[in-house]
Amino acid sequence: MFTGIIEEVGKITTVTRNQISVECYKILDDVNLGDSVAVNGVCLTVVEFSDKGFTADVSPETFSVTALNNLKPGDYVNLERAMPANGRFGGHIVSGHVDGIGKIVGINPNKGFYDVKIELTNENSKYVIKKGSITVNGISLTVADTERNFVTIAVIPHTFENTNLKWLKSGAFVNIEVDILAKYIEKFLSTSDNRSGIDIDFLQRNGFY
């Protein structure tokens, strides 16, 4: 499990059809073979490492359903090690299992902050609510506004400067993981033994879904 608090921005050194290698330093302090590292929000397993970086296997399926498929040498990626049992929970529950790809349609400075607007798929947009949580390239962020399939996030300067957001432009594709709690709620409400009287129609009528 991850929290969406980025520890380091690494640089892609090589990309093959089944592996990526990342130059980094900070997260190597206690890395071991088989450890999980979130790379732009995608949970990957370390298969090789040195004092200058690590290599992880990437399956064809993972390449096909995430924005890792667009990576090339020299690109910057957000890195986070799996959360230790005694770690501080600074963001929100992030599984590292990406739900889909979003497209950045605008990054606009706003009084020292940055408004980042992202287009989502229909499937993912239904899980996103104003003031809710969303993971973008592994970053735990809070939704400022929603409009149809678009979500706007107000990013603080520290997050912008210490993640790969500052290198992204309009048209860039990003990995999206929606709040897993929303999916659990949907599953619960859709089961046949739900006796609470609360269902999806109830939530929609009352502005919760």
Contacts in CASP RR format, 6 or more apart in sequence:
PFRMAT RR
TARGET T0000
AUTHOR 0000-0000-0000
METHOD contacts of the structure
MODEL  1
MFTGIIEEVGKITTVTRNQISVECYKILDDVNLGDSVAVNGVCLTVVEFS
DKGFTADVSPETFSVTALNNLKPGDYVNLERAMPANGRFGGHIVSGHVDG
IGKIVGINPNKGFYDVKIELTNENSKYVIKKGSITVNGISLTVADTERNF
VTIAVIPHTFENTNLKWLKSGAFVNIEVDILAKYIEKFLSTSDNRSGIDI
DFLQRNGFY
1 82 0 8 1.000
1 83 0 8 1.000
1 93 0 8 1.000
1 94 0 8 1.000
1 95 0 8 1.000
2 38 0 8 1.000
2 41 0 8 1.000
2 43 0 8 1.000
2 80 0 8 1.000
2 82 0 8 1.000
2 83 0 8 1.000
2 94 0 8 1.000
2 95 0 8 1.000
2 96 0 8 1.000
2 138 0 8 1.000
3 80 0 8 1.000
3 83 0 8 1.000
3 89 0 8 1.000
3 90 0 8 1.000
3 91 0 8 1.000
3 92 0 8 1.000
3 93 0 8 1.000
3 94 0 8 1.000
3 140 0 8 1.000
4 38 0 8 1.000
4 41 0 8 1.000
4 80 0 8 1.000
4 90 0 8 1.000
4 91 0 8 1.000
4 92 0 8 1.000
4 94 0 8 1.000
4 135 0 8 1.000
4 138 0 8 1.000
4 139 0 8 1.000
4 140 0 8 1.000
5 80 0 8 1.000
5 90 0 8 1.000
5 91 0 8 1.000
5 140 0 8 1.000
6 78 0 8 1.000
6 79 0 8 1.000
6 80 0 8 1.000
6 138 0 8 1.000
6 139 0 8 1.000
6 159 0 8 1.000
6 162 0 8 1.000
6 163 0 8 1.000
7 26 0 8 1.000
7 27 0 8 1.000
7 79 0 8 1.000
7 80 0 8 1.000
7 81 0 8 1.000
8 24 0 8 1.000
8 25 0 8 1.000
8 26 0 8 1.000
8 27 0 8 1.000
8 79 0 8 1.000
9 76 0 8 1.000
9 77 0 8 1.000
9 78 0 8 1.000
9 79 0 8 1.000
9 162 0 8 1.000
9 163 0 8 1.000
9 164 0 8 1.000
10 22 0 8 1.000
10 23 0 8 1.000
10 24 0 8 1.000
10 76 0 8 1.000
10 77 0 8 1.000
10 78 0 8 1.000
10 79 0 8 1.000
11 22 0 8 1.000
11 23 0 8 1.000
11 24 0 8 1.000
11 74 0 8 1.000
11 75 0 8 1.000
11 76 0 8 1.000
11 77 0 8 1.000
12 20 0 8 1.000
12 21 0 8 1.000
12 22 0 8 1.000
12 23 0 8 1.000
12 71 0 8 1.000
12 72 0 8 1.000
12 73 0 8 1.000
12 74 0 8 1.000
12 75 0 8 1.000
12 76 0 8 1.000
12 77 0 8 1.000
13 21 0 8 1.000
13 22 0 8 1.000
13 23 0 8 1.000
13 53 0 8 1.000
13 73 0 8 1.000
13 74 0 8 1.000
14 20 0 8 1.000
14 21 0 8 1.000
14 73 0 8 1.000
15 21 0 8 1.000
15 71 0 8 1.000
15 72 0 8 1.000
15 73 0 8 1.000
17 60 0 8 1.000
17 63 0 8 1.000
18 57 0 8 1.000
18 58 0 8 1.000
18 59 0 8 1.000
18 60 0 8 1.000
19 47 0 8 1.000
19 55 0 8 1.000
19 56 0 8 1.000
19 57 0 8 1.000
19 58 0 8 1.000
20 39 0 8 1.000
20 44 0 8 1.000
20 55 0 8 1.000
20 56 0 8 1.000
20 58 0 8 1.000
20 68 0 8 1.000
20 71 0 8 1.000
21 48 0 8 1.000
21 53 0 8 1.000
21 54 0 8 1.000
21 55 0 8 1.000
21 56 0 8 1.000
22 39 0 8 1.000
22 53 0 8 1.000
22 54 0 8 1.000
22 55 0 8 1.000
22 56 0 8 1.000
22 77 0 8 1.000
22 79 0 8 1.000
23 52 0 8 1.000
23 53 0 8 1.000
24 53 0 8 1.000
24 54 0 8 1.000
24 79 0 8 1.000
25 51 0 8 1.000
25 52 0 8 1.000
25 53 0 8 1.000
27 37 0 8 1.000
27 79 0 8 1.000
27 80 0 8 1.000
27 81 0 8 1.000
28 49 0 8 1.000
28 51 0 8 1.000
28 53 0 8 1.000
28 54 0 8 1.000
30 81 0 8 1.000
31 37 0 8 1.000
31 46 0 8 1.000
31 49 0 8 1.000
31 54 0 8 1.000
31 81 0 8 1.000
32 46 0 8 1.000
33 46 0 8 1.000
33 47 0 8 1.000
33 48 0 8 1.000
33 49 0 8 1.000
34 45 0 8 1.000
34 46 0 8 1.000
34 47 0 8 1.000
35 45 0 8 1.000
35 46 0 8 1.000
35 81 0 8 1.000
35 82 0 8 1.000
36 43 0 8 1.000
36 44 0 8 1.000
36 45 0 8 1.000
36 46 0 8 1.000
36 81 0 8 1.000
36 82 0 8 1.000
37 43 0 8 1.000
37 44 0 8 1.000
37 45 0 8 1.000
37 46 0 8 1.000
37 54 0 8 1.000
37 56 0 8 1.000
37 79 0 8 1.000
37 80 0 8 1.000
37 81 0 8 1.000
37 82 0 8 1.000
38 44 0 8 1.000
38 78 0 8 1.000
38 79 0 8 1.000
38 80 0 8 1.000
38 81 0 8 1.000
38 82 0 8 1.000
38 94 0 8 1.000
38 96 0 8 1.000
38 138 0 8 1.000
39 56 0 8 1.000
39 68 0 8 1.000
39 77 0 8 1.000
39 78 0 8 1.000
39 79 0 8 1.000
40 66 0 8 1.000
40 67 0 8 1.000
40 68 0 8 1.000
40 71 0 8 1.000
40 77 0 8 1.000
40 78 0 8 1.000
40 137 0 8 1.000
40 138 0 8 1.000
40 164 0 8 1.000
40 174 0 8 1.000
40 175 0 8 1.000
41 78 0 8 1.000
41 80 0 8 1.000
41 94 0 8 1.000
41 96 0 8 1.000
41 98 0 8 1.000
41 135 0 8 1.000
41 137 0 8 1.000
41 138 0 8 1.000
41 175 0 8 1.000
41 177 0 8 1.000
42 62 0 8 1.000
42 66 0 8 1.000
42 68 0 8 1.000
42 96 0 8 1.000
42 98 0 8 1.000
42 175 0 8 1.000
43 82 0 8 1.000
43 95 0 8 1.000
43 96 0 8 1.000
43 97 0 8 1.000
44 56 0 8 1.000
44 57 0 8 1.000
44 58 0 8 1.000
44 62 0 8 1.000
45 56 0 8 1.000
45 57 0 8 1.000
46 54 0 8 1.000
46 55 0 8 1.000
46 56 0 8 1.000
47 55 0 8 1.000
47 56 0 8 1.000
47 57 0 8 1.000
48 54 0 8 1.000
48 55 0 8 1.000
49 55 0 8 1.000
58 68 0 8 1.000
62 68 0 8 1.000
63 69 0 8 1.000
65 98 0 8 1.000
65 100 0 8 1.000
65 101 0 8 1.000
66 98 0 8 1.000
66 100 0 8 1.000
66 101 0 8 1.000
66 175 0 8 1.000
67 101 0 8 1.000
67 102 0 8 1.000
67 137 0 8 1.000
67 173 0 8 1.000
67 174 0 8 1.000
67 175 0 8 1.000
68 175 0 8 1.000
70 173 0 8 1.000
71 77 0 8 1.000
75 164 0 8 1.000
75 167 0 8 1.000
76 164 0 8 1.000
76 167 0 8 1.000
77 137 0 8 1.000
77 164 0 8 1.000
78 137 0 8 1.000
78 138 0 8 1.000
78 139 0 8 1.000
78 163 0 8 1.000
78 164 0 8 1.000
80 138 0 8 1.000
83 89 0 8 1.000
90 140 0 8 1.000
91 133 0 8 1.000
91 140 0 8 1.000
92 133 0 8 1.000
92 135 0 8 1.000
92 140 0 8 1.000
92 179 0 8 1.000
93 179 0 8 1.000
93 180 0 8 1.000
93 181 0 8 1.000
94 135 0 8 1.000
94 138 0 8 1.000
94 140 0 8 1.000
94 177 0 8 1.000
95 177 0 8 1.000
95 180 0 8 1.000
96 135 0 8 1.000
96 138 0 8 1.000
96 177 0 8 1.000
97 177 0 8 1.000
98 175 0 8 1.000
98 176 0 8 1.000
98 177 0 8 1.000
99 123 0 8 1.000
99 124 0 8 1.000
99 127 0 8 1.000
99 176 0 8 1.000
99 177 0 8 1.000
99 178 0 8 1.000
100 121 0 8 1.000
100 124 0 8 1.000
100 175 0 8 1.000
100 176 0 8 1.000
100 177 0 8 1.000
101 121 0 8 1.000
101 173 0 8 1.000
101 174 0 8 1.000
101 175 0 8 1.000
101 176 0 8 1.000
102 118 0 8 1.000
102 119 0 8 1.000
102 120 0 8 1.000
102 121 0 8 1.000
102 124 0 8 1.000
102 173 0 8 1.000
102 174 0 8 1.000
102 175 0 8 1.000
102 176 0 8 1.000
103 118 0 8 1.000
103 119 0 8 1.000
103 171 0 8 1.000
103 172 0 8 1.000
103 173 0 8 1.000
103 174 0 8 1.000
104 116 0 8 1.000
104 117 0 8 1.000
104 118 0 8 1.000
104 119 0 8 1.000
104 168 0 8 1.000
104 169 0 8 1.000
104 170 0 8 1.000
104 171 0 8 1.000
104 172 0 8 1.000
104 173 0 8 1.000
104 174 0 8 1.000
105 117 0 8 1.000
105 118 0 8 1.000
105 119 0 8 1.000
105 150 0 8 1.000
105 170 0 8 1.000
105 171 0 8 1.000
106 115 0 8 1.000
106 116 0 8 1.000
106 117 0 8 1.000
106 170 0 8 1.000
107 114 0 8 1.000
107 115 0 8 1.000
107 116 0 8 1.000
107 117 0 8 1.000
107 165 0 8 1.000
107 168 0 8 1.000
107 169 0 8 1.000
107 170 0 8 1.000
108 114 0 8 1.000
108 115 0 8 1.000
108 117 0 8 1.000
109 115 0 8 1.000
110 154 0 8 1.000
112 157 0 8 1.000
113 154 0 8 1.000
113 155 0 8 1.000
113 156 0 8 1.000
113 157 0 8 1.000
114 154 0 8 1.000
114 155 0 8 1.000
114 157 0 8 1.000
114 160 0 8 1.000
114 165 0 8 1.000
115 144 0 8 1.000
115 152 0 8 1.000
115 153 0 8 1.000
115 154 0 8 1.000
115 155 0 8 1.000
116 136 0 8 1.000
116 152 0 8 1.000
116 153 0 8 1.000
116 155 0 8 1.000
116 165 0 8 1.000
117 150 0 8 1.000
117 151 0 8 1.000
117 152 0 8 1.000
117 153 0 8 1.000
118 136 0 8 1.000
118 150 0 8 1.000
118 151 0 8 1.000
118 152 0 8 1.000
118 153 0 8 1.000
118 174 0 8 1.000
118 176 0 8 1.000
119 149 0 8 1.000
119 150 0 8 1.000
120 128 0 8 1.000
120 149 0 8 1.000
120 150 0 8 1.000
120 151 0 8 1.000
120 176 0 8 1.000
121 149 0 8 1.000
122 149 0 8 1.000
124 176 0 8 1.000
124 178 0 8 1.000
125 146 0 8 1.000
125 148 0 8 1.000
125 149 0 8 1.000
125 150 0 8 1.000
125 151 0 8 1.000
126 209 0 8 1.000
127 178 0 8 1.000
127 179 0 8 1.000
127 182 0 8 1.000
127 183 0 8 1.000
127 186 0 8 1.000
128 134 0 8 1.000
128 143 0 8 1.000
128 146 0 8 1.000
128 151 0 8 1.000
128 178 0 8 1.000
128 179 0 8 1.000
128 182 0 8 1.000
129 143 0 8 1.000
129 146 0 8 1.000
129 182 0 8 1.000
129 208 0 8 1.000
129 209 0 8 1.000
130 143 0 8 1.000
130 144 0 8 1.000
130 145 0 8 1.000
130 146 0 8 1.000
131 142 0 8 1.000
131 143 0 8 1.000
132 142 0 8 1.000
132 143 0 8 1.000
132 179 0 8 1.000
133 140 0 8 1.000
133 141 0 8 1.000
133 142 0 8 1.000
133 143 0 8 1.000
133 179 0 8 1.000
134 141 0 8 1.000
134 142 0 8 1.000
134 143 0 8 1.000
134 151 0 8 1.000
134 153 0 8 1.000
134 176 0 8 1.000
134 177 0 8 1.000
134 178 0 8 1.000
134 179 0 8 1.000
135 141 0 8 1.000
135 175 0 8 1.000
135 176 0 8 1.000
135 177 0 8 1.000
135 178 0 8 1.000
136 153 0 8 1.000
136 165 0 8 1.000
136 174 0 8 1.000
136 175 0 8 1.000
136 176 0 8 1.000
137 163 0 8 1.000
137 164 0 8 1.000
137 165 0 8 1.000
137 174 0 8 1.000
137 175 0 8 1.000
138 175 0 8 1.000
138 177 0 8 1.000
139 159 0 8 1.000
139 163 0 8 1.000
139 165 0 8 1.000
141 153 0 8 1.000
141 155 0 8 1.000
141 159 0 8 1.000
142 153 0 8 1.000
142 154 0 8 1.000
143 151 0 8 1.000
143 152 0 8 1.000
143 153 0 8 1.000
144 152 0 8 1.000
144 153 0 8 1.000
144 154 0 8 1.000
145 151 0 8 1.000
145 152 0 8 1.000
146 152 0 8 1.000
155 165 0 8 1.000
159 165 0 8 1.000
160 166 0 8 1.000
168 174 0 8 1.000
186 200 0 8 1.000
188 194 0 8 1.000
189 198 0 8 1.000
189 199 0 8 1.000
189 200 0 8 1.000
189 203 0 8 1.000
190 200 0 8 1.000
200 209 0 8 1.000
203 209 0 8 1.000
END
